[in-house]
Amino acid sequence: MSRKSIRVAAAAGAVALVCTGASIAHAAPGGKTGQGKDADHVLLISIDGMHQADLAWYVKQHPNSALASLANNGAQYTNAQTTNPSDSFPGMVAQFTGATAGQSGVYYDDTFNHDLLPAGTTDCAHTPKGAEVAMTEAMDKNQNSIDAGQGLPGLPGSILGMTGNPATLLNTAAMPVDPATCKPVYPSQYLQVNSVFDVLHAAGKLTAWSDKHPAYSILEGKAGNAIDDLFTPEINSNSPIAGQDWTKDDKSTQQYDGYKVQAVLNEIDGFDHSHTKQVGEPAIFGMNFQTVSVAQKLPTSDGMTGGYQADGVTPGALLSGALDYVDGQLGKLLGELKTKGEDKNTTVIVSAKHGQSPTKPSDLTRIDDGPIMTALNAAWKAKHPEATKDLVAFSVNDDAMLLWLNDRSQAAADFAEQWLLANNGTGNDISGNPKAYTKSGLTEVHAGAGAASYLGAPENDPRHPDLVGVAQVGTVYTGGKGKIAEHGGANPADRNVPLIVSGPGAKKAVVTEAVQTTQIAPTILKLLDENPQKLDAAKAHGVRELPNLG
């Protein structure tokens, strides 16, 4: 059977994008691209860290770029927001499930669950509940190796030989334990809703994806097999630069991203990611880019300053180069689609798991959160000398503050809120000079039942943080000076991301209506001629496809 016939068997036609005009600021001349053609495939690209403002700046400065071509020949949604919390994990889960963190049960890549048992538990009858759920490199069999412990020779050059079933590279001893079964909980078992991959796999369509940790097998569905080809080289492994992982140098990050680009090129050509098995172009496939995110976060790399210029809009030299790199790689993907004649039936969606904050260098206040947690626990024990545990069981602090408490009472949550908002101290600025902060770097706090409500979760949900602190613009929680921006919070720069749908079925338009990245999931299904209501989130919570779809 030819590749073309395999592809046709694996994917069905898509409906067209149609603009209603109600939410369109303007429509470019030329009408619908590929009118009368169906899309058999969706290529999804996440440019992690990218803002809508970055896209607007880049398209203006580079009108002949790949990004400009996609934006100008498709539907560009200029008021798109990603999840809150704006972490990579809930951000990617949202795009493939249509669910918010409160609906999917995925609040961050590293969280706490009050109903599970700690990793490694064997005495499930007598071990107290409460466990960290670390779906990061910490769950790899070997987090220092880019193949996560598969044992490939000749790394990193041989990384395309990595398995397309990365759940086999996860260390069960690093997984939380289900008290009912006394067995480890795999990432795919942790997700509370189904995904685009579940729906398409059940329909007999080929599925693929590439991301940064094997724990992204969370997208595989309860059965753990909904993604036919999942390529997940470990980004936080040792890079060729001694003592550094792939995110500590932007050229290294580009090299890392390049492996995933080659995997997608192989899939466009009708092979699996390794180019060893002919399977046909997947119905849904794509990857995330890390290069832009790294260039936003690093103070310097490769002799260039990271982040933005003083206006907070114009990219500095490092970030400008990172955007150029990503645009060039997108050009390769689009070029390969055209060469193979697949551009006429492949719709491209570009967005981001998250943005990054702050963008303006003068806003930065780096705060060491470790002493804050220590002082909060000490204050709690001083007031409650009978307490046998710290108040804080687990915390995540990037540019938001998420706390899981050992005492889940409203009184304990209120105590933490009041203490944090009364706490002042000294951090450091963009130059490393002392900079005072107030309210623990926060602007508001949602505690106890308020945290559940804020995140849209049931109050008795064992997964949701017991306290959510919304950071002041510019706050980055770090004990060092190695970061100038972060994500995870609710600031506009964390959440306002680009969103483009371009290709067969897409109309040229700028859509100003407010949309969410959760709407990408039902949009993918509609484009691929599947019922969006097959998604749990769409059925239970009314998540709709992006507006202006026919």
C-alpha positions in Angstrom: 0.0 0.0 0.0 1.3 3.4 -0.9 2.0 6.2 1.7 -0.9 8.2 0.2 -3.4 5.4 0.5 -2.2 4.7 4.1 -2.7 8.4 5.0 -6.2 8.5 3.5 -7.2 5.4 5.4 -5.9 7.0 8.6 -7.6 10.4 8.4 -10.8 11.9 7.3 -11.7 15.2 5.6 -12.1 18.4 7.6 -14.7 21.1 7.5 -13.9 24.6 6.5 -13.2 27.7 8.6 -15.8 30.3 8.1 -15.8 33.9 9.4 -19.1 35.4 10.5 -17.9 39.0 10.7 -19.3 39.6 14.2 -15.9 39.5 15.8 -13.5 40.3 13.0 -11.6 43.5 13.1 -10.7 43.2 9.4 -10.5 40.6 6.7 -7.7 40.5 4.2 -8.6 40.3 0.6 -8.4 36.9 -1.2 -11.1 34.9 0.6 -10.6 31.4 1.7 -7.3 29.6 1.3 -7.8 26.2 -0.4 -11.5 26.8 -1.0 -13.2 23.6 -1.8 -10.4 21.5 -0.3 -10.7 19.4 2.9 -8.0 19.1 5.5 -7.1 15.6 6.4 -4.4 16.6 8.9 -3.8 19.2 11.6 -0.2 20.3 12.5 -0.2 21.9 15.9 2.8 24.1 16.9 3.3 25.5 20.4 5.9 28.3 20.6 6.3 28.2 24.4 6.7 31.7 25.9 5.5 33.6 22.9 3.1 36.4 23.4 0.6 37.8 20.9 2.6 41.0 21.1 5.7 39.1 19.9 3.8 37.8 16.9 2.6 41.2 16.0 6.1 42.7 16.3 7.7 39.9 14.3 5.1 40.0 11.5 5.6 43.7 11.2 9.4 43.5 11.1 9.5 40.4 8.9 6.6 40.6 6.4 8.0 37.8 4.3 8.5 35.4 7.2 6.8 32.0 7.8 4.9 33.5 10.8 3.7 36.4 8.6 2.5 34.0 5.9 0.6 31.9 8.4 -0.9 35.0 10.2 -1.8 36.8 7.0 -3.3 33.8 5.2 -5.3 32.3 8.1 -7.5 33.2 11.0 -5.5 35.1 13.6 -7.1 35.4 17.1 -5.5 38.4 18.7 -7.2 38.0 22.1 -6.4 34.5 23.0 -5.6 33.4 26.6 -3.9 30.2 27.9 -4.7 28.5 31.2 -4.4 29.7 34.8 -2.1 28.5 36.2 -0.1 29.2 33.0 2.4 26.3 33.5 3.4 24.2 30.5 1.6 21.1 31.7 -1.9 22.4 32.1 -1.3 24.6 29.1 -0.6 21.7 26.8 -3.3 19.5 28.4 -5.8 22.3 27.7 -5.0 22.4 24.0 -5.6 18.7 23.6 -8.5 18.2 26.1 -10.4 21.5 26.1 -10.2 21.4 29.9 -9.0 24.0 32.4 -6.8 22.9 35.3 -9.8 22.6 37.6 -11.5 20.3 35.1 -8.5 18.2 34.1 -7.0 17.9 37.6 -3.6 19.0 36.2 -2.5 22.2 37.9 1.2 22.1 37.2 3.9 19.6 36.2 4.9 19.2 39.9 2.0 19.2 42.3 0.6 17.5 45.5 -2.3 15.2 45.9 -3.9 14.7 49.3 -5.5 11.4 48.3 -2.5 9.5 46.9 0.5 7.9 48.7 4.1 8.9 48.3 6.2 7.4 45.6 7.7 4.1 46.6 5.0 3.2 49.1 4.6 -0.5 49.7 2.6 -0.6 52.9 -0.5 1.1 51.5 -2.7 0.1 54.5 -0.7 2.1 57.1 0.9 5.0 55.1 -0.7 8.4 55.6 -2.1 9.9 52.4 -0.5 12.9 50.7 2.0 12.7 47.9 4.0 14.8 45.5 3.1 14.2 41.9 6.3 15.1 39.9 5.5 14.7 36.2 8.9 16.2 35.3 12.3 14.8 34.4 12.3 13.4 38.0 10.0 10.7 36.7 12.5 9.5 34.0 14.5 6.3 34.4 17.6 8.5 33.8 16.9 12.2 33.9 20.5 13.0 32.9 20.1 11.4 29.5 18.3 12.9 26.6 16.7 9.5 25.8 15.5 9.3 29.5 17.3 6.1 30.1 16.6 4.1 26.9 20.3 3.5 26.5 20.8 4.6 22.9 24.4 4.6 21.7 25.8 7.7 20.0 23.7 10.3 21.8 22.6 13.0 21.3 22.9 12.5 17.5 21.0 9.2 17.6 18.1 10.6 19.6 15.6 10.1 16.7 15.9 6.4 17.6 14.1 7.1 20.8 11.0 5.0 21.4 7.6 6.4 20.4 6.2 4.9 23.6 8.0 6.9 26.3 5.8 5.6 29.1 8.2 2.7 29.1 11.0 5.1 30.1 9.3 6.2 33.2 10.4 5.1 36.6 7.5 3.6 38.5 9.4 4.1 41.8 9.1 7.9 41.2 5.3 7.7 40.7 2.7 8.4 43.4 0.8 5.3 44.6 -2.9 4.7 44.4 -4.1 3.6 47.9 -6.9 1.5 46.5 -4.7 -0.6 44.3 -1.3 0.0 45.9 0.1 0.5 42.4 2.0 3.4 40.8 -0.1 6.0 39.1 1.1 6.6 35.5 0.7 10.1 34.0 -1.9 8.9 31.5 -3.9 7.5 34.5 -3.8 10.8 36.2 -5.7 12.9 33.6 -9.4 13.3 34.6 -10.7 13.9 31.1 -10.2 12.4 27.6 -8.1 14.1 24.9 -8.1 14.7 21.2 -5.8 11.7 20.9 -8.4 9.4 22.5 -11.1 10.5 20.1 -9.0 10.2 17.0 -7.3 7.0 18.0 -10.7 5.4 18.6 -11.7 6.6 15.1 -8.8 4.7 13.6 -6.8 7.8 12.7 -3.0 8.1 13.1 -1.8 10.3 15.9 1.6 11.7 16.9 3.2 14.4 19.1 6.6 15.6 20.3 7.3 17.3 23.6 9.9 17.9 26.3 9.5 15.1 28.9 8.4 11.5 28.7 5.7 12.4 31.3 3.8 14.1 28.5 2.5 10.6 28.0 -0.2 12.1 30.2 -1.9 12.9 26.9 -2.1 9.2 25.9 -5.5 8.5 27.5 -6.5 6.1 30.3 -5.4 3.1 28.2 -2.0 4.7 27.6 -2.0 4.1 23.9 -3.9 6.9 22.2 -0.7 8.5 20.6 0.7 6.2 18.0 4.1 8.0 17.9 5.1 10.1 20.9 8.6 11.6 20.7 9.8 13.1 24.0 13.5 13.8 24.3 14.3 15.0 27.8 15.1 18.7 27.7 16.4 18.9 31.3 19.0 16.2 30.6 22.7 16.9 30.3 23.6 18.8 27.1 26.9 18.7 25.2 28.0 21.7 27.4 29.4 20.2 30.6 27.4 20.9 33.7 24.4 22.3 31.8 21.1 21.1 30.6 19.6 22.0 27.2 17.8 25.1 28.7 20.9 26.9 30.1 22.2 28.0 26.6 19.9 29.1 23.8 22.0 27.5 21.1 21.8 24.2 22.9 18.0 24.7 23.1 17.9 25.3 19.4 19.8 22.1 18.8 17.4 20.3 21.0 14.3 21.8 19.2 16.0 20.8 15.9 15.6 17.1 16.8 11.9 17.5 17.2 11.6 19.5 14.0 13.3 16.6 12.1 10.9 14.2 13.7 8.0 16.3 12.4 9.6 16.5 9.0 9.8 12.7 8.9 6.1 12.5 9.8 5.2 14.9 7.0 7.1 12.5 4.7 4.8 9.7 5.9 7.2 8.0 8.3 7.3 7.6 12.0 9.5 10.2 13.9 12.6 8.1 13.4 12.1 7.7 9.7 12.4 3.9 9.9 8.8 2.9 9.5 6.4 4.1 6.7 3.0 4.9 8.3 1.5 7.9 6.5 1.1 11.5 7.7 -0.7 11.6 11.0 -4.2 13.1 11.4 -2.9 15.2 14.3 0.8 15.8 15.0 3.2 18.6 15.9 5.6 19.8 18.6 6.5 22.5 21.1 9.4 24.9 20.7 11.5 25.8 23.8 13.9 28.2 22.2 11.8 31.4 22.7 11.0 30.6 26.3 14.7 30.1 27.1 15.7 33.3 25.4 13.1 35.2 27.5 14.3 33.7 30.8 18.1 33.7 30.5 19.9 37.0 31.5 22.5 36.3 28.9 23.5 33.5 26.5 25.9 33.2 23.6 27.3 36.7 24.3 23.8 38.3 24.0 21.4 39.8 26.5 18.1 37.8 27.0 14.6 39.1 27.3 13.3 42.4 26.0 14.5 45.9 25.6 13.5 48.6 28.1 10.1 49.1 26.5 9.1 45.5 27.3 7.9 45.0 23.7 11.0 45.0 21.5 12.9 41.7 21.8 16.6 41.9 22.7 19.3 40.4 20.6 19.0 36.9 22.0 15.2 36.7 21.8 15.2 38.3 18.3 17.5 35.5 17.2 15.3 32.9 18.9 12.3 34.1 17.0 14.3 34.0 13.8 15.3 30.4 14.5 11.7 29.3 15.2 10.5 31.1 12.1 13.1 29.4 10.0 12.1 26.0 11.3 8.5 26.7 10.7 9.5 27.6 7.1 11.1 24.2 6.8 7.9 22.5 8.0 5.7 24.5 5.6 8.2 23.9 2.8 8.1 20.2 3.3 4.3 20.2 3.4 4.4 22.0 0.0 7.0 19.7 -1.5 5.0 16.6 -0.6 1.8 18.1 -1.8 0.4 18.0 1.7 -0.1 21.8 2.2 -3.5 21.4 0.4 -4.8 19.1 3.1 -3.0 20.1 6.3 -4.3 22.8 8.5 -1.6 24.5 10.7 -2.4 25.8 14.2 0.2 27.9 16.0 -0.2 28.9 19.7 1.7 28.7 23.0 1.4 26.7 26.2 2.2 29.9 28.1 3.7 33.4 27.8 6.3 34.8 30.2 6.5 37.6 32.7 7.8 40.2 33.2 8.6 41.6 29.8 9.8 45.0 31.0 13.3 44.6 32.6 12.6 47.4 35.2 9.6 45.4 36.6 11.7 42.5 37.6 11.9 41.6 41.3 13.5 38.3 42.1 12.5 36.9 45.5 13.9 33.9 47.2 10.7 32.0 48.2 12.6 29.5 50.4 12.9 31.8 53.4 9.3 32.9 53.0 8.1 29.3 53.3 10.3 28.7 56.3 9.1 31.8 58.1 5.4 31.0 57.3 5.8 27.5 58.8 7.6 28.9 61.9 4.8 31.5 62.4 2.2 28.7 62.2 4.0 26.5 64.7 4.5 29.5 67.1 0.7 30.0 67.1 0.0 26.2 67.1 2.6 24.6 69.3 0.7 21.4 69.1 1.2 21.1 65.4 3.4 18.1 64.4 3.8 19.1 60.8 4.7 22.2 58.9 1.7 24.1 57.6 3.1 23.9 54.0 3.2 20.4 52.7 4.3 21.4 49.2 4.8 24.6 47.2 5.3 25.7 43.6 6.6 29.3 43.2 7.6 30.5 39.7 5.7 33.8 39.1 2.8 32.6 41.0 2.5 31.0 44.5 0.7 27.7 44.8 0.6 26.1 48.3 -0.7 22.7 49.4 -1.2 22.7 53.2 -1.0 19.8 55.6 -3.9 21.4 57.5 -6.7 21.9 54.9 -9.0 23.8 57.2 -10.3 27.2 56.1 -8.7 28.7 59.3 -5.3 27.4 58.3 -5.6 28.8 54.7 -6.8 32.1 56.1 -3.8 32.2 58.4 -1.4 31.6 55.5 -3.1 34.3 53.4 -2.9 36.9 56.2 0.7 36.1 57.0 1.8 36.3 53.3 0.1 39.6 52.7 1.7 41.1 55.8 5.2 39.9 54.9 7.7 42.4 53.4 11.3 41.9 52.5 14.1 42.5 50.0 14.8 40.8 46.7 16.9 41.9 43.8 16.4 43.7 40.5 17.5 43.0 36.9 21.0 44.1 37.8 21.1 42.0 41.0 20.8 45.1 43.2 18.6 45.0 46.4 15.0 45.7 45.7 12.3 45.9 48.4 9.1 43.9 48.0 5.7 43.9 49.8 3.1 41.3 50.5 5.5 38.5 49.7 5.5 39.7 46.1 1.8 39.1 45.7 -1.1 41.3 44.7 -4.0 39.0 45.9 -4.4 35.6 47.5 -7.2 33.0 47.1 -7.3 30.6 50.1 -9.1 27.4 51.0 -12.6 27.4 49.4 -11.6 30.6 47.6 -8.7 28.8 45.9 -11.0 26.1 44.7 -13.5 28.6 43.4 -10.7 30.7 41.7 -9.5 27.6 39.8 -13.0 26.2 39.0 -12.4 23.1 41.0 -14.7 21.3 43.5 -13.9 22.4 47.1 -13.2 18.8 48.1 -10.8 18.2 45.2 -7.7 16.5 46.7 -5.6 18.0 43.9 -6.1 21.7 43.9 -3.7 24.0 45.7 -5.0 25.2 49.1 -3.7 28.7 48.4 -3.1 30.5 45.1 -1.1 33.7 45.3 -1.3 36.0 42.3 2.0 37.7 41.9 2.7 41.4 41.4 3.8 42.1 37.9 7.6 41.5 37.8 7.8 39.0 40.7 9.9 36.0 39.9 10.5 33.5 42.7 14.1 32.3 42.5 16.9 31.9 45.0 19.5 32.9 42.4 20.0 35.4 39.6 19.7 33.0 36.7 16.2 34.0 35.5 14.7 37.3 34.4 11.3 36.0 33.6 9.0 33.0 34.4 5.5 31.7 33.8 2.8 29.9 35.8 1.0 33.0 37.0 -2.1 35.0 36.0 -0.5 38.2 34.7 -1.4 39.3 31.2 2.1 38.5 29.9 1.7 35.0 31.2 -1.6 34.3 29.5 -1.9 36.4 26.3 -0.6 34.1 23.7 -0.7 33.9 19.8 -3.3 31.8 18.1 -3.4 31.2 14.3 -5.4 28.7 12.3 -4.1 28.6 8.7 -4.5 26.4 5.7 -7.3 24.4 4.1 -10.6 25.5 5.6 -9.1 28.7 7.1 -10.3 32.2 6.2 -8.0 35.2 6.1 -9.2 37.3 9.1 -8.1 39.0 12.3 -10.5 37.9 15.0 -10.6 40.2 18.1 -13.2 38.2 20.1 -11.8 36.8 23.4 -11.0 33.1 23.1 -9.2 30.5 25.2 -6.6 27.9 24.2 -9.0 25.3 25.5 -11.0 25.9 22.3 -8.1 24.4 20.2 -9.1 20.9 21.2 -12.7 20.9 19.8 -11.4 22.9 16.8 -9.0 20.1 15.9 -11.8 17.6 16.0 -14.1 19.7 13.9 -11.3 20.3 11.3 -10.8 16.5 11.2 -14.5 15.8 10.8 -15.0 14.4 14.3 -17.7 15.5 16.8 -16.2 17.9 19.3 -18.8 16.7 21.8 -16.8 13.5 22.1 -14.5 15.5 24.4 -15.4 15.2 28.0 -14.7 18.9 28.6 -16.8 19.9 25.6 -19.7 17.8 26.7 -19.6 18.6 30.4 -18.5 22.2 30.4 -19.7 23.6 27.1 -16.2 24.2 25.6 -16.8 25.3 22.0 -14.6 25.3 19.0 -13.0 28.6 18.0 -15.5 31.1 16.5 -15.9 31.5 12.8 -15.6 27.8 11.9 -18.1 26.5 9.4 
